[in-house]
């Protein structure tokens, strides 16, 4: 495995050159998940964000999963946002999501 500092430098170069997919992949290799999520989030590449989100440890990467949920929520993607909030165990945010996106049946089930 390459030195994380080298990977980050390469990722920055790729990002600045407009090669965002390569940059995101390099950030992930360097365990800089937040940067990769932000790159995909700016381009609304929700599938790639979800792929990252599924592989993050809920305890260790809480902030990164919250960032994923934020991008999913902004895009109105209920299913992905729900999965992120469930991984975090954040039932308050999940209820808020259901209400915001008018998922009344799910909100009622959660309230019970």
C-alpha positions as CSV (number, residue, x, y, z in Angstrom):
1,X,0.0,0.0,0.0
2,X,1.2,3.5,-0.8
3,X,2.0,6.1,1.8
4,X,-1.2,8.0,2.7
5,X,0.6,11.3,2.2
6,X,1.5,10.3,-1.4
7,X,-2.1,9.2,-2.0
8,X,-3.5,12.5,-0.7
9,X,-1.1,14.5,-2.9
10,X,-2.1,12.4,-5.9
11,X,-5.8,12.9,-5.0
12,X,-5.3,16.6,-4.7
13,X,-3.6,16.7,-8.1
14,X,-6.4,14.6,-9.7
15,X,-9.1,16.8,-8.1
16,X,-7.4,20.0,-9.3
17,X,-7.1,18.5,-12.8
18,X,-10.8,17.8,-12.9
19,X,-10.4,14.0,-12.5
20,X,-12.9,13.7,-9.7
21,X,-13.5,10.0,-9.9
22,X,-9.8,9.2,-9.6
23,X,-9.4,11.8,-6.8
24,X,-12.3,10.2,-4.8
25,X,-10.8,6.7,-5.3
26,X,-7.4,7.9,-4.0
27,X,-9.0,9.7,-1.0
28,X,-10.7,6.5,-0.1
29,X,-7.5,4.5,-0.4
30,X,-5.9,7.1,2.0
31,X,-8.9,6.7,4.4
32,X,-10.0,10.3,3.7
33,X,-13.6,9.3,3.3
34,X,-15.0,12.7,4.0
35,X,-13.2,14.2,1.0
36,X,-14.4,11.4,-1.2
37,X,-18.0,11.8,0.0
38,X,-17.8,15.6,-0.7
39,X,-16.5,15.0,-4.2
40,X,-19.3,12.7,-5.0
41,X,-21.8,14.9,-3.2
42,X,-21.0,17.9,-5.3
43,X,-21.9,15.8,-8.3
44,X,-24.9,14.1,-6.7
45,X,-23.3,10.7,-7.4
46,X,-25.5,9.1,-4.7
47,X,-24.7,5.5,-5.6
48,X,-21.0,6.1,-5.0
49,X,-21.7,7.9,-1.7
50,X,-23.9,4.9,-0.6
51,X,-21.0,2.5,-1.5
52,X,-18.7,4.5,0.8
53,X,-21.4,4.8,3.5
54,X,-22.0,1.0,3.6
55,X,-18.3,0.3,4.2
56,X,-17.9,2.8,7.1
57,X,-17.9,1.7,10.7
58,X,-20.9,3.4,12.4
59,X,-19.0,4.1,15.6
60,X,-15.7,5.2,14.1
61,X,-17.0,7.3,11.2
62,X,-20.1,8.9,12.6
63,X,-19.4,12.3,11.0
64,X,-18.8,10.8,7.6
65,X,-22.1,8.8,7.7
66,X,-23.9,12.0,8.8
67,X,-22.4,13.8,5.8
68,X,-23.7,10.9,3.5
69,X,-27.1,11.3,5.1
70,X,-27.0,15.1,4.4
71,X,-26.3,14.6,0.7
72,X,-29.0,11.9,0.4
73,X,-31.5,14.1,2.2
74,X,-30.7,17.1,0.0
75,X,-31.3,15.0,-3.0
76,X,-34.6,13.7,-1.6
77,X,-33.4,10.1,-1.7
78,X,-35.4,8.7,1.2
79,X,-34.1,5.1,1.1
80,X,-30.4,6.0,1.2
81,X,-30.9,8.6,3.9
82,X,-32.9,6.1,6.0
83,X,-30.2,3.5,5.7
84,X,-27.6,6.1,6.9
85,X,-29.7,7.2,9.9
86,X,-30.4,3.6,10.8
87,X,-26.6,2.9,10.8
88,X,-26.1,5.8,13.1
89,X,-29.1,4.8,15.3
90,X,-30.4,8.4,15.0
91,X,-34.1,7.9,15.3
92,X,-34.8,11.6,15.8
93,X,-33.2,12.4,12.4
94,X,-35.0,9.4,10.8
95,X,-38.4,10.7,12.1
96,X,-37.5,14.2,10.8
97,X,-36.6,12.6,7.4
98,X,-39.9,10.7,7.2
99,X,-41.9,13.9,7.9
100,X,-39.9,16.1,5.6
101,X,-40.3,13.7,2.7
102,X,-44.0,12.9,3.6
103,X,-43.4,9.3,4.3
104,X,-46.3,9.2,6.8
105,X,-46.7,5.4,7.1
106,X,-43.0,5.1,8.0
107,X,-43.3,8.0,10.5
108,X,-46.3,6.3,12.2
109,X,-44.5,3.0,12.4
110,X,-41.4,4.7,13.9
111,X,-43.5,6.5,16.4
112,X,-44.9,3.2,17.7
